[in-house]
């Protein structure tokens, strides 16, 4: 049995400067929307409201997927856009450079929230294991440590 590979979907070529301007404007608008959601998520996470931040995740993922698709189309038509719309493309590039620190800050806050959450879960698991272990003394006269940690179940719906 042979498998056939499907070729990646071809992105539509840009044939006119109006199409190029529309694409660049669409990317800029999408970047603005994505930036505002990312900034909101960052503030929510800084305030410790993780459940509210999670609610933004689906919308953020949807916008990021759209952004990726449009960016790929832009890359595929880079030569045409650079030749016909160099100033407009340069403005978009500067906006993207300004977007990068917003995204970096968000990723840093997400990583911090993840590390704190992981630390809390590990602490709870250690405490549960410690309390569940029999309180006995070993041959040396010191209390024995639990051999294994007990698994902890976490409910994501509170």
Backbone as numpy.savetxt, mean C-alpha at the origin, in Angstrom:
# Nx Ny Nz CAx CAy CAz Cx Cy Cz
-0.64 -32.12 -23.55 -1.49 -30.95 -23.55 -0.59 -29.72 -23.55
-0.81 -28.80 -24.47 0.01 -27.59 -24.56 -0.78 -26.41 -24.05
-0.04 -25.51 -23.42 -0.66 -24.30 -22.92 -0.26 -23.15 -23.83
-1.20 -22.28 -24.07 -0.89 -21.10 -24.86 -0.84 -19.91 -23.93
0.18 -19.11 -24.13 0.29 -17.90 -23.32 -0.47 -16.79 -24.02
-1.18 -16.04 -23.22 -1.88 -14.90 -23.79 -0.97 -13.69 -23.73
-0.94 -12.95 -24.79 -0.12 -11.75 -24.85 -0.76 -10.67 -23.98
0.07 -9.82 -23.37 -0.52 -8.75 -22.56 -1.36 -7.83 -23.42
-2.40 -7.32 -22.82 -3.30 -6.44 -23.57 -2.54 -5.22 -24.05
-2.73 -4.87 -25.30 -2.05 -3.71 -25.87 -2.77 -2.46 -25.42
-1.98 -1.51 -25.01 -2.53 -0.25 -24.59 -2.80 0.59 -25.83
-3.92 1.29 -25.86 -4.24 2.08 -27.05 -3.20 3.18 -27.28
-2.79 3.29 -28.52 -1.80 4.30 -28.88 -2.46 5.68 -28.90
-1.67 6.68 -28.61 -2.15 8.06 -28.66 -1.79 8.61 -30.02
-2.79 9.09 -30.74 -2.57 9.55 -32.11 -2.61 11.08 -32.23
-3.24 11.75 -31.28 -3.37 13.20 -31.38 -2.90 13.86 -30.08
-2.56 15.14 -30.19 -2.15 15.86 -28.98 -3.32 16.00 -28.01
-4.53 16.08 -28.54 -5.71 16.16 -27.66 -5.84 14.89 -26.82
-5.59 13.73 -27.44 -5.61 12.48 -26.68 -4.52 12.47 -25.62
-3.35 12.98 -25.96 -2.25 13.05 -25.02 -2.56 13.98 -23.86
-3.15 15.12 -24.15 -3.53 16.06 -23.09 -4.58 15.46 -22.18
-5.53 14.71 -22.76 -6.56 14.05 -21.95 -5.94 13.01 -21.02
-5.00 12.23 -21.56 -4.34 11.21 -20.74 -3.57 11.86 -19.59
-2.83 12.89 -19.88 -2.04 13.57 -18.85 -2.96 14.21 -17.81
-4.05 14.81 -18.26 -5.01 15.42 -17.33 -5.67 14.34 -16.46
-5.97 13.20 -17.05 -6.59 12.10 -16.30 -5.63 11.56 -15.24
-4.36 11.42 -15.61 -3.37 10.96 -14.64 -3.22 11.98 -13.52
-3.16 13.25 -13.85 -3.01 14.31 -12.84 -4.20 14.30 -11.88
-5.41 14.19 -12.41 -6.60 14.17 -11.56 -6.61 12.94 -10.66
-6.23 11.81 -11.22 -6.17 10.57 -10.45 -5.10 10.66 -9.36
-3.98 11.28 -9.69 -2.92 11.47 -8.71 -3.39 12.36 -7.55
-4.15 13.40 -7.86 -4.69 14.27 -6.82 -5.64 13.51 -5.90
-6.52 12.72 -6.48 -7.48 11.94 -5.69 -6.75 10.91 -4.82
-5.81 10.22 -5.43 -5.03 9.21 -4.70 -4.22 9.87 -3.59
-3.65 11.01 -3.87 -2.87 11.73 -2.86 -3.73 12.13 -1.67
-4.95 12.61 -1.94 -5.82 13.02 -0.82 -6.23 11.81 0.02
-6.49 10.67 -0.60 -6.85 9.47 0.16 -5.65 8.98 0.97
-4.47 9.04 0.39 -3.27 8.60 1.09 -2.99 9.51 2.27
-3.13 10.82 2.09 -2.93 11.76 3.19 -3.95 11.53 4.30
-5.20 11.26 3.91 -6.24 10.98 4.91 -5.91 9.70 5.67
-5.49 8.67 4.96 -5.13 7.41 5.61 -3.96 7.61 6.58
-2.99 8.40 6.16 -1.84 8.68 7.02 -2.26 9.34 8.31
-3.13 10.35 8.22 -3.60 11.04 9.42 -4.42 10.12 10.32
-5.26 9.31 9.71 -6.08 8.38 10.49 -5.20 7.39 11.24
-4.17 6.87 10.56 -3.27 5.92 11.20 -2.46 6.58 12.30
-2.06 7.82 12.09 -1.32 8.54 13.13 -2.17 8.71 14.39
-3.48 8.84 14.20 -4.39 8.97 15.33 -4.74 7.62 15.96
-4.24 6.53 15.36 -4.47 5.20 15.91 -5.81 4.59 15.55
-6.49 5.14 14.57 -7.81 4.62 14.18 -7.63 3.65 13.01
-7.12 2.49 13.31 -6.77 1.51 12.29 -7.98 1.02 11.51
-9.10 0.79 12.18 -10.30 0.29 11.51 -10.78 1.27 10.43
-10.70 2.56 10.71 -11.09 3.55 9.70 -10.11 3.56 8.53
-8.83 3.35 8.83 -7.83 3.32 7.77 -8.04 2.11 6.86
-8.41 1.00 7.45 -8.66 -0.22 6.66 -9.80 0.02 5.68
-10.79 0.80 6.10 -11.94 1.08 5.23 -11.52 1.83 3.97
-10.44 2.58 4.04 -9.96 3.32 2.86 -9.16 2.43 1.91
-8.76 1.26 2.39 -7.89 0.39 1.61 -8.43 -0.02 0.26
-9.70 -0.37 0.19 -10.27 -0.82 -1.08 -10.27 0.30 -2.12
-10.68 1.48 -1.69 -10.70 2.64 -2.61 -9.28 2.99 -3.05
-8.35 2.95 -2.12 -6.96 3.26 -2.45 -6.41 2.24 -3.45
-6.70 0.97 -3.25 -6.23 -0.07 -4.16 -6.83 0.10 -5.56
-8.10 0.46 -5.61 -8.77 0.69 -6.89 -8.11 1.85 -7.64
-7.87 2.94 -6.94 -7.24 4.11 -7.56 -5.80 3.81 -7.98
-5.09 3.06 -7.16 -3.72 2.69 -7.49 -3.67 1.83 -8.75
-4.63 0.93 -8.90 -4.69 0.10 -10.11 -4.96 0.95 -11.35
-5.87 1.90 -11.22 -6.15 2.81 -12.34 -4.92 3.64 -12.68
-4.25 4.12 -11.65 -3.04 4.93 -11.84 -1.97 4.11 -12.58
-1.80 2.87 -12.15 -0.81 2.00 -12.80 -1.14 1.81 -14.28
-2.40 1.56 -14.59 -2.80 1.34 -15.98 -2.53 2.58 -16.82
-2.90 3.75 -16.29 -2.67 4.99 -17.03 -1.18 5.28 -17.17
-0.41 4.99 -16.13 1.03 5.22 -16.20 1.67 4.31 -17.25
1.20 3.09 -17.36 1.70 2.18 -18.39 1.37 2.71 -19.79
0.18 3.25 -19.93 -0.20 3.84 -21.22 0.69 5.04 -21.53
0.97 5.82 -20.52 1.85 6.98 -20.70 3.24 6.51 -21.13
3.77 5.48 -20.47 5.08 4.95 -20.83 5.10 4.42 -22.27
4.03 3.76 -22.65 3.96 3.19 -24.00 3.94 4.28 -25.07
3.48 5.47 -24.71 3.38 6.58 -25.67 4.35 7.71 -25.33
5.39 7.39 -24.59 6.33 8.41 -24.12 6.97 9.20 -25.26
7.38 8.53 -26.31 8.06 9.22 -27.41 7.14 10.25 -28.05
5.90 9.87 -28.30 4.95 10.80 -28.91 4.69 11.98 -27.99
4.45 11.70 -26.72 4.15 12.76 -25.77 5.34 13.70 -25.56
6.54 13.14 -25.52 7.74 13.97 -25.35 7.95 14.88 -26.56
7.57 14.40 -27.73 7.74 15.20 -28.95 6.65 16.26 -29.10
5.42 15.91 -28.75 4.28 16.81 -28.99 3.89 17.66 -27.78
4.08 17.15 -26.57 3.64 17.85 -25.36 4.75 17.87 -24.29
5.94 18.37 -24.62 7.02 18.29 -23.64 6.76 19.11 -22.38
6.14 20.28 -22.50 5.89 21.11 -21.32 4.85 20.47 -20.41
3.79 19.96 -21.00 2.73 19.33 -20.22 3.26 18.08 -19.51
4.08 17.33 -20.21 4.68 16.13 -19.64 5.63 16.50 -18.50
6.35 17.62 -18.64 7.25 18.07 -17.59 6.47 18.49 -16.34
5.33 19.15 -16.53 4.48 19.54 -15.39 4.01 18.29 -14.65
3.60 17.28 -15.39 3.16 16.02 -14.77 4.32 15.36 -14.02
5.50 15.40 -14.59 6.66 14.82 -13.93 6.94 15.53 -12.60
6.83 16.85 -12.58 7.05 17.60 -11.33 5.97 17.26 -10.30
4.73 17.10 -10.76 3.65 16.72 -9.83 3.90 15.34 -9.25
4.40 14.46 -10.10 4.72 13.11 -9.63 5.85 13.16 -8.61
6.84 14.00 -8.83 7.94 14.16 -7.88 7.42 14.69 -6.54
6.41 15.55 -6.57 5.81 16.07 -5.34 4.95 15.00 -4.65
4.42 14.06 -5.42 3.58 12.99 -4.90 4.42 11.94 -4.15
5.66 11.75 -4.59 6.52 10.73 -4.01 6.70 10.85 -2.49
6.99 12.05 -1.94 7.14 12.14 -0.48 5.86 11.83 0.29
4.70 12.16 -0.29 3.42 11.85 0.35 3.28 10.33 0.46
3.62 9.66 -0.62 3.54 8.20 -0.64 4.56 7.59 0.32
5.77 8.13 0.36 6.80 7.61 1.25 6.39 7.76 2.72
5.82 8.90 3.07 5.35 9.10 4.44 4.27 8.10 4.80
3.35 7.87 3.87 2.28 6.90 4.10 2.85 5.50 4.32
3.81 5.11 3.50 4.41 3.79 3.65 5.14 3.66 5.00
5.77 4.74 5.44 6.45 4.73 6.74 5.44 4.57 7.87
4.34 5.31 7.80 3.30 5.21 8.84 2.67 3.82 8.82
2.43 3.27 7.64 1.88 1.92 7.55 2.83 0.89 8.16
4.12 1.03 7.87 5.10 0.09 8.42 5.16 0.21 9.94
5.08 1.43 10.45 5.09 1.63 11.90 3.86 1.00 12.54
2.69 1.24 11.96 1.46 0.64 12.49 1.53 -0.88 12.46
2.11 -1.42 11.40 2.25 -2.87 11.30 3.18 -3.39 12.39
4.30 -2.73 12.60 5.25 -3.16 13.63 4.65 -3.07 15.02
3.91 -1.99 15.30 3.28 -1.85 16.62 2.23 -2.94 16.81
1.42 -3.17 15.81 0.38 -4.22 15.91 1.01 -5.59 16.13
2.08 -5.85 15.39 2.75 -7.14 15.55 3.32 -7.29 16.96
3.89 -6.21 17.48 4.44 -6.24 18.84 3.36 -6.51 19.87
2.21 -5.89 19.69 1.09 -6.11 20.62 0.63 -7.56 20.58
0.47 -8.09 19.39 0.03 -9.48 19.24 1.05 -10.44 19.86
2.33 -10.19 19.60 3.36 -11.06 20.19 3.34 -10.97 21.73
3.16 -9.78 22.25 3.09 -9.60 23.70 1.92 -10.34 24.30
0.77 -10.26 23.66 -0.41 -10.98 24.15 -0.18 -12.48 24.08
0.39 -12.95 22.98 0.65 -14.39 22.83 1.62 -14.88 23.91
2.66 -14.10 24.17 3.62 -14.49 25.22 2.95 -14.53 26.59
2.11 -13.55 26.86 1.44 -13.50 28.16 0.47 -14.67 28.33
-0.27 -14.98 27.27 -1.20 -16.12 27.33 -0.42 -17.41 27.55
0.70 -17.58 26.85 1.50 -18.79 27.01 2.09 -18.88 28.40
2.55 -17.75 28.92 3.16 -17.73 30.25 2.14 -18.12 31.32
0.92 -17.56 31.18 -0.11 -17.85 32.19 -0.63 -19.29 32.08
-0.56 -19.84 30.88 -1.09 -21.19 30.68 -0.07 -22.26 31.04
1.20 -21.88 31.14 2.24 -22.87 31.43 2.16 -23.27 32.90
2.44 -24.52 33.18 2.44 -24.95 34.58 3.57 -24.25 35.33
3.30 -23.84 36.54 4.28 -23.15 37.38 5.07 -24.19 38.16
6.11 -24.70 37.55 6.94 -25.72 38.20 8.39 -25.28 38.20
9.19 -26.01 38.96 10.62 -25.72 39.04 11.38 -26.84 38.35
12.46 -26.46 37.69 13.29 -27.45 37.02 14.32 -28.03 37.96
15.26 -28.80 37.41 16.30 -29.45 38.21 17.22 -28.43 38.87
17.35 -27.25 38.25 18.25 -26.23 38.81 17.59 -25.45 39.93
16.32 -25.65 40.17 15.60 -24.92 41.20 14.98 -23.62 40.69
15.07 -23.39 39.41 14.48 -22.19 38.81 13.17 -22.57 38.09
12.27 -21.58 37.97 11.02 -21.89 37.24 11.33 -22.25 35.79
10.57 -23.21 35.27 10.78 -23.62 33.88 9.99 -22.70 32.95
10.55 -22.45 31.79 9.89 -21.63 30.77 8.96 -22.52 29.96
7.89 -21.95 29.44 7.00 -22.78 28.62 7.75 -23.27 27.38
7.48 -24.52 27.01 8.18 -25.12 25.88 7.75 -24.49 24.56
6.50 -24.24 24.42 6.01 -23.65 23.17 4.97 -22.58 23.48
4.82 -21.68 22.54 3.79 -20.66 22.70 2.48 -21.21 22.17
1.42 -20.86 22.83 0.08 -21.28 22.37 -0.37 -20.32 21.27
-1.08 -20.82 20.28 -1.58 -19.94 19.22 -2.65 -19.00 19.75
-2.69 -17.83 19.18 -3.67 -16.81 19.56 -4.54 -16.53 18.35
-5.83 -16.47 18.57 -6.77 -16.16 17.49 -7.21 -14.72 17.64
-7.27 -14.03 16.53 -7.65 -12.62 16.53 -8.89 -12.43 15.67
-9.88 -11.76 16.21 -11.08 -11.44 15.44 -10.90 -10.05 14.82
-11.06 -9.95 13.53 -10.91 -8.66 12.84 -12.18 -7.81 12.90
-13.26 -8.41 13.36 -14.50 -7.64 13.49 -14.73 -7.36 14.96
-14.69 -6.12 15.29 -14.87 -5.74 16.70 -16.20 -5.10 16.89
